[in-house]
Amino acid sequence: MHNIPTTLYSEIHEIMPIICVDCVISVDNKILLVKRKCEPMSGAWWFPGGRLTKNERLNTAMSRIVKSETGLDLSRPVMLGHDETKFEADPFGHGAGTHTVNFVYASRVSEMAMMRMALDSNHIECSTFSFEEIYQSDMHSYIKKFTALSEGVFNNSAVF
């Protein structure tokens, strides 16, 4: 993977949508969320996820990012769908906001795997939430949408 110099990435971020992959992770019938440290959505609960790099496959990026952000290894991820997000905030202060195109996966991890979890420096904390806690919260509609889509997948034991 190639790291883009910050000044170049800021310029790209200002004028282009960013392609990202996110993962809805189920742990004992709850959803794992991480609290973001950086903009956009600093301080908000979000799915582990991040940007795709050139020549990287979506599922490879998803596994890489989840491993980097949480230390978790995933098996048999399932594509849930895609969406886009637009935020007024941006991580660079260029004032043009953030626009992402997101591909979202679902996967399960065990309670035992959670014991080995280690957050990266881009997140403040992590927690698991029941489906109802997410639906009844003031979390972003994107989180609620893909939590709902994942619920059907997680309830279908033939998928996992």
C-alpha positions as CSV (number, residue, x, y, z in Angstrom):
1,M,0.0,0.0,0.0
2,H,1.2,3.5,-0.9
3,N,0.9,6.3,1.6
4,I,-0.2,9.5,-0.1
5,P,1.7,12.6,1.2
6,T,-0.7,14.6,3.4
7,T,-0.5,17.8,1.3
8,L,-1.4,15.8,-1.9
9,Y,-4.2,13.8,-0.1
10,S,-5.6,17.1,1.2
11,E,-5.8,18.4,-2.3
12,I,-7.5,15.2,-3.6
13,H,-9.9,15.2,-0.6
14,E,-10.9,18.8,-1.4
15,I,-12.0,18.1,-5.0
16,M,-12.8,14.3,-5.2
17,P,-15.0,11.8,-3.4
18,I,-13.0,9.3,-1.5
19,I,-13.7,5.5,-2.0
20,C,-14.0,3.8,1.4
21,V,-14.9,0.4,2.8
22,D,-16.6,-0.1,6.1
23,C,-17.5,-3.3,8.0
24,V,-20.5,-4.0,10.3
25,I,-19.0,-6.4,12.8
26,S,-21.3,-8.6,14.9
27,V,-20.0,-9.8,18.3
28,D,-22.5,-12.1,20.2
29,N,-25.5,-10.5,18.4
30,K,-24.3,-6.9,19.0
31,I,-22.6,-4.5,16.7
32,L,-19.0,-3.3,17.3
33,L,-18.6,0.4,16.8
34,V,-15.5,2.6,17.2
35,K,-15.5,6.2,18.3
36,R,-13.7,8.5,15.8
37,K,-11.0,10.8,16.9
38,C,-10.7,12.8,13.6
39,E,-13.0,14.7,11.3
40,P,-15.3,14.0,9.7
41,M,-17.6,12.8,12.6
42,S,-15.0,13.3,15.3
43,G,-16.4,11.8,18.6
44,A,-19.1,9.8,16.7
45,W,-19.7,6.1,16.8
46,W,-18.9,4.5,13.4
47,F,-18.1,1.2,11.8
48,P,-14.4,0.3,11.4
49,G,-13.5,1.5,7.9
50,G,-11.3,3.6,5.7
51,R,-10.1,4.4,2.2
52,L,-9.4,2.1,-0.7
53,T,-6.0,2.4,-2.3
54,K,-5.1,2.1,-6.0
55,N,-5.1,-1.6,-7.3
56,E,-6.6,-2.9,-4.0
57,R,-9.6,-5.1,-4.1
58,L,-12.6,-4.0,-1.9
59,N,-12.5,-7.2,0.3
60,T,-8.7,-7.0,0.7
61,A,-9.0,-3.3,1.7
62,M,-11.8,-4.1,4.2
63,S,-9.7,-6.9,5.9
64,R,-6.6,-4.6,5.9
65,I,-8.5,-1.7,7.4
66,V,-10.3,-3.7,10.1
67,K,-7.0,-5.4,11.1
68,S,-5.3,-2.0,11.3
69,E,-8.0,-0.2,13.2
70,T,-9.0,-3.0,15.6
71,G,-6.5,-5.8,15.4
72,L,-9.3,-8.2,14.4
73,D,-9.1,-10.8,11.7
74,L,-12.3,-11.4,9.8
75,S,-13.5,-14.5,8.1
76,R,-16.2,-14.8,5.3
77,P,-17.2,-11.1,5.1
78,V,-20.4,-10.5,3.1
79,M,-21.1,-7.4,1.0
80,L,-24.1,-5.5,2.3
81,G,-24.2,-2.8,-0.3
82,H,-23.0,0.7,-1.0
83,D,-23.9,4.3,-0.2
84,E,-22.3,7.7,0.0
85,T,-21.8,10.2,2.8
86,K,-21.3,13.9,2.7
87,F,-20.1,15.9,5.7
88,E,-19.5,19.6,6.2
89,A,-16.4,18.8,8.2
90,D,-13.1,17.7,6.8
91,P,-9.8,16.5,8.4
92,F,-7.6,19.1,6.6
93,G,-9.4,22.4,7.2
94,H,-9.8,23.1,3.5
95,G,-13.5,23.9,4.1
96,A,-14.9,21.8,1.2
97,G,-16.3,19.1,3.4
98,T,-15.9,15.4,3.0
99,H,-17.6,13.2,0.3
100,T,-17.2,9.4,0.5
101,V,-18.5,6.5,-1.6
102,N,-18.7,3.6,0.7
103,F,-18.8,-0.2,0.1
104,V,-20.1,-1.9,3.3
105,Y,-19.4,-5.5,4.4
106,A,-20.7,-7.6,7.3
107,S,-18.8,-10.1,9.3
108,R,-18.8,-11.8,12.7
109,V,-16.1,-12.2,15.3
110,S,-16.1,-14.2,18.5
111,E,-16.0,-12.9,22.1
112,M,-12.6,-14.6,22.3
113,A,-11.3,-12.5,19.3
114,M,-12.5,-9.4,21.1
115,M,-10.0,-10.1,23.9
116,R,-7.2,-9.5,21.4
117,M,-8.7,-6.3,20.1
118,A,-6.4,-3.3,19.9
119,L,-7.6,0.1,18.6
120,D,-5.4,2.3,16.4
121,S,-4.6,5.9,17.1
122,N,-7.5,7.2,15.0
123,H,-10.1,6.0,17.5
124,I,-10.9,7.0,21.1
125,E,-12.7,3.8,22.2
126,C,-14.9,0.9,21.0
127,S,-18.1,-0.6,22.3
128,T,-20.8,-3.1,21.3
129,F,-24.4,-2.0,20.9
130,S,-27.6,-4.0,20.5
131,F,-29.6,-3.5,17.3
132,E,-32.2,-1.7,19.4
133,E,-29.7,0.6,21.0
134,I,-28.5,1.7,17.6
135,Y,-32.0,2.2,16.2
136,Q,-33.2,4.2,19.2
137,S,-30.0,6.4,19.3
138,D,-29.2,9.6,17.6
139,M,-26.4,7.9,15.6
140,H,-26.0,8.8,12.0
141,S,-28.6,7.5,9.5
142,Y,-25.8,5.6,7.7
143,I,-25.0,3.6,10.8
144,K,-28.7,2.8,11.3
145,K,-29.2,1.9,7.6
146,F,-26.3,-0.7,7.5
147,T,-27.1,-2.0,11.0
148,A,-30.6,-2.8,9.7
149,L,-29.2,-4.4,6.5
150,S,-26.8,-6.5,8.5
151,E,-29.5,-7.7,10.9
152,G,-31.0,-9.8,8.2
153,V,-27.6,-11.2,7.1
154,F,-26.6,-12.1,10.7
155,N,-30.0,-13.8,11.3
156,N,-29.5,-15.9,8.2
157,S,-27.2,-18.7,9.5
158,A,-26.7,-20.0,5.9
159,V,-24.6,-17.0,5.1
160,F,-22.0,-17.5,7.8
